[in-house]
Structure formats: C-alpha cells, structure tokens
Amino acid sequence: MAAYPAFAVTVDVVALTIRDEVLHVLLVRRGGEPFAGRWALPGGFTRVEEDLEDAAHRELAEECRVTRDDLRLEQLRTYGAPGRDPRPERVVSVAWLALGAHLPEPTAGTDAAEARWWPVEEALAMPLAFDHHQILTDGLERARAKLEYTTLATSFCPREFTLRDLRHVYETVWGSTLDRSNFQRKVLGTEGFVEDTGRYAEGRRGRPARLYRAAAGEGTVLHPPLLRG
C-alpha cells in the first residue's frame, strides 16, 4: 500500500489574443470524461521527464499550432483545491498565461473534440470544465493589471506597430476608451517602452503614422505606470 494517495500535476493555459478587435481566449471542447463535451482551457497532464513550462508549450503546440517564438508565456498561479478534478487521484494544476499577436486558427489535439478562439466575455458566461472559469478570470485580471506597470501590451502587437495599434490593445483588454493625446505622451515619455523604427505605416488614409517596435528588455517595469483609472 502506498504511503501517500495518487497525485498528478497538470498544466492549464490561458491563451489570449486580439481577433477582429475583440479579446479572445483559446478553448477546447473535451472529447472524453470528465466533463465530456464541455469547453475548457487547453492543458493536460505533465510527462514524467517534462518541465512544467515545456508541458505548457507542448499543449499550445498541439491545440493552437504556435511555437515559443509566437507568444509570451508566464506562470499564473497554482490551483490545488481538493475536488477541483473529479478523478480519483489528487490533481494540482500549474496555470500559465500566454499572450500573442495574430495567433493562428487552432486545431484540436488528440484528446479534444474541437478547438477555437472565443471572445473572452462569451467564454466567461459559459459553464467551463473543472475550475477553469476561475483560472480564466485570474488570467484576465493578471493581463489587465500587468498592462498598467509593464510593457506587456506589446506582446499583443506585431513586430512593428503604430501608437494607435498599441492604444487599441489597452482599450480592448481594459474595455475602456483612452484619450489619444494623453496616451501618446505617456508612451513616448516612458523610457524603455517603444522605439521609433524610422518608418511609416502604408496603406492608411490621412497622414502616415510612425511605426514603432518594443524596446529592448520587453516586459520591463513602466515608470510611471499607465493606470486604468
């Protein structure tokens, strides 16, 4: 008889991107029990020889066909409440937050019946499997908060972007409208946020807009922060 009950570790990923000017999250429809047919965050059991971060990247590659270079991945938190998973063994999940620009259409993995991007607000209104509603809520708040004090917003942008593109990221994730002049002044006045490429966006009406890129050291702290209020 084992000294301790069976114990398993999984990873779950809150993958966010902006599609059609709306914040979306990647969900998979479970193909088997428990919660067969219900939508859930992509994830699965870690392999014995596998690092946790590698497991998160593997699940995203299986469900969304994205590589490490396509997104930014950071650990969210650990979820281990008894009964969070109805299977006999105790299951603890290490959740991750993944952000990327123009992520591809997903393809269902071996244990999923379907995979697709859902508008975040629609996903939050759905009866998600396990405790994934809580994990999604926590991931969304983490993303919103980190936009205030880090350069995380550039993870939603292509390699080169306009200040309008960047402002739209904040407005989409926060769900609020920002003053254009104040936003531009704060971004350009914050060291280590963006760099001017010296080029201009083509194919847009009116005066051509300058193109910027994320400054070296992406993910660094912004001072002063860009507050939601």
C-alpha positions in Angstrom: 0.0 0.0 0.0 1.4 3.4 -1.0 2.3 5.8 1.8 0.5 8.6 0.0 -2.5 8.8 -2.3 -2.1 9.1 -6.0 -1.1 12.6 -7.1 -0.9 14.2 -10.5 0.3 17.5 -11.9 -1.3 19.2 -14.9 -0.9 22.4 -16.8 -3.7 24.7 -18.0 -3.1 27.7 -20.3 -5.0 31.0 -20.5 -4.0 31.9 -24.1 -5.2 35.4 -25.1 -5.0 37.3 -28.4 -6.9 40.0 -30.1 -9.0 39.0 -33.2 -11.4 41.3 -35.1 -10.7 44.0 -32.4 -12.0 41.7 -29.6 -10.0 40.0 -26.9 -10.3 36.2 -27.4 -9.3 33.2 -25.4 -8.4 29.7 -26.7 -10.8 26.9 -25.6 -11.1 23.2 -26.4 -14.2 21.1 -26.2 -13.3 18.0 -24.3 -13.7 14.7 -26.1 -13.8 12.4 -23.0 -14.6 12.3 -19.4 -14.6 14.0 -17.1 -16.7 16.9 -18.5 -17.1 15.3 -21.9 -18.4 17.9 -24.4 -17.7 20.9 -22.2 -15.4 23.7 -23.1 -12.1 24.1 -21.2 -8.8 25.8 -21.3 -6.1 23.9 -23.2 -3.9 21.8 -21.0 -3.2 18.3 -19.8 -1.0 16.0 -17.6 2.7 16.7 -17.5 5.0 13.9 -18.5 7.4 12.3 -16.1 10.5 13.7 -17.8 8.9 17.0 -18.8 9.5 20.5 -17.3 6.3 22.4 -16.5 6.9 25.2 -18.9 7.8 22.7 -21.7 4.4 21.0 -21.0 2.6 24.3 -21.4 4.3 25.0 -24.7 3.6 21.4 -25.9 -0.1 21.7 -25.1 -0.3 25.0 -27.0 1.6 23.5 -30.0 -0.9 20.6 -30.1 -4.0 22.8 -29.7 -3.0 26.0 -31.5 0.0 25.2 -33.6 2.0 28.0 -32.0 5.7 27.9 -31.1 7.7 29.6 -28.4 8.5 32.5 -30.7 4.8 33.2 -31.4 3.9 34.2 -27.9 4.8 35.3 -24.4 4.3 32.8 -21.7 4.4 33.3 -17.9 3.3 31.3 -14.9 -0.1 32.5 -13.5 -0.6 30.5 -10.3 -1.2 27.0 -8.9 -4.6 25.5 -8.3 -4.9 22.6 -5.9 -8.2 22.7 -4.1 -9.4 19.2 -3.1 -12.1 18.1 -5.5 -11.2 20.5 -8.3 -10.9 17.4 -10.5 -13.4 14.6 -10.1 -10.9 11.8 -11.0 -9.8 9.5 -8.1 -6.2 10.9 -7.8 -5.5 14.4 -6.4 -4.8 16.7 -9.4 -2.9 20.0 -9.0 -2.7 22.4 -12.0 0.0 24.9 -12.7 -1.7 27.6 -14.8 0.1 29.7 -17.4 -0.8 33.0 -19.2 0.1 33.1 -22.9 -0.2 36.3 -25.0 0.4 36.7 -28.7 -0.5 38.7 -31.8 -2.3 37.2 -34.7 -2.2 33.7 -33.4 -3.4 31.0 -35.9 -6.7 29.1 -36.1 -6.4 26.2 -33.6 -6.6 22.5 -34.3 -8.0 20.0 -31.8 -5.4 17.8 -30.1 -5.6 14.1 -29.5 -8.0 14.4 -26.5 -10.1 17.3 -27.7 -13.2 17.2 -29.9 -12.8 20.8 -31.1 -10.7 23.9 -30.5 -11.5 27.5 -31.2 -11.0 31.1 -30.2 -13.8 32.5 -28.1 -14.5 36.2 -27.2 -13.5 36.4 -23.5 -16.9 37.7 -22.4 -18.6 34.8 -24.0 -16.2 32.4 -22.5 -16.8 33.8 -19.0 -20.5 33.2 -19.5 -20.1 29.5 -20.3 -20.0 26.6 -17.8 -16.4 25.7 -18.3 -14.9 22.4 -17.1 -13.1 21.9 -13.8 -12.3 25.3 -12.2 -11.4 26.9 -15.5 -13.8 29.8 -15.0 -11.7 30.9 -12.0 -8.4 30.3 -13.9 -9.6 32.4 -16.8 -10.9 35.1 -14.5 -7.5 35.2 -12.8 -5.6 35.2 -16.1 -7.6 38.1 -17.5 -7.1 40.2 -14.3 -3.3 39.4 -14.4 -3.2 40.6 -18.0 -5.1 43.8 -17.3 -3.0 44.6 -14.2 0.3 44.0 -15.9 -0.6 46.3 -18.8 -0.5 49.1 -16.1 3.0 48.7 -15.0 4.9 46.6 -17.6 5.4 46.6 -21.4 3.2 43.5 -21.7 0.9 45.3 -24.2 3.5 45.0 -26.9 3.0 41.2 -26.8 -0.4 41.7 -28.5 1.2 43.7 -31.3 3.0 42.6 -34.4 6.8 43.2 -34.6 6.2 46.8 -35.8 3.1 48.8 -34.8 1.7 52.3 -34.6 0.8 54.0 -31.4 -2.9 53.6 -32.5 -2.3 49.9 -32.6 -0.8 49.9 -29.1 -3.6 52.1 -27.7 -6.2 49.7 -29.2 -4.6 46.9 -27.2 -5.1 48.8 -23.9 -8.7 49.7 -24.9 -9.5 46.1 -25.9 -8.1 44.4 -22.8 -9.3 47.0 -20.4 -12.6 47.6 -22.1 -12.4 51.4 -21.9 -11.6 54.3 -24.2 -8.3 56.2 -23.7 -7.5 59.8 -24.6 -5.2 59.7 -27.7 -3.0 62.6 -26.8 -2.5 61.6 -23.2 -1.7 58.0 -24.2 0.8 59.1 -26.8 2.5 61.4 -24.4 2.8 58.8 -21.7 4.1 56.1 -24.0 6.7 58.3 -25.7 7.7 59.8 -22.4 8.3 56.4 -20.7 11.9 55.2 -21.2 12.2 51.6 -22.3 8.7 51.2 -23.7 8.9 51.6 -27.5 11.5 52.5 -30.1 10.9 54.5 -33.3 11.7 52.4 -36.4 12.1 55.5 -38.6 9.4 54.0 -40.9 5.8 54.8 -41.6 2.7 52.6 -41.9 1.5 52.2 -45.5 -2.0 51.9 -47.0 -3.8 54.0 -44.4 -5.8 57.1 -45.0 -4.6 60.5 -43.9 -1.2 61.4 -42.6 1.1 58.3 -42.4 1.6 57.0 -38.9 5.1 56.3 -37.5 6.0 52.6 -36.8 7.4 51.6 -33.5 8.7 48.3 -32.0 9.0 47.1 -28.5 12.1 48.4 -26.8 14.9 46.1 -25.7 14.0 44.3 -22.5 10.4 43.7 -23.3 8.4 43.0 -20.1 10.2 45.6 -18.0 8.5 47.8 -15.5 7.0 51.1 -16.6 7.6 54.2 -14.6 5.3 55.9 -14.2 2.6 53.3 -14.8 -0.3 53.6 -17.2 -3.2 53.3 -14.8 -6.7 52.1 -15.8 -8.3 54.8 -13.8 
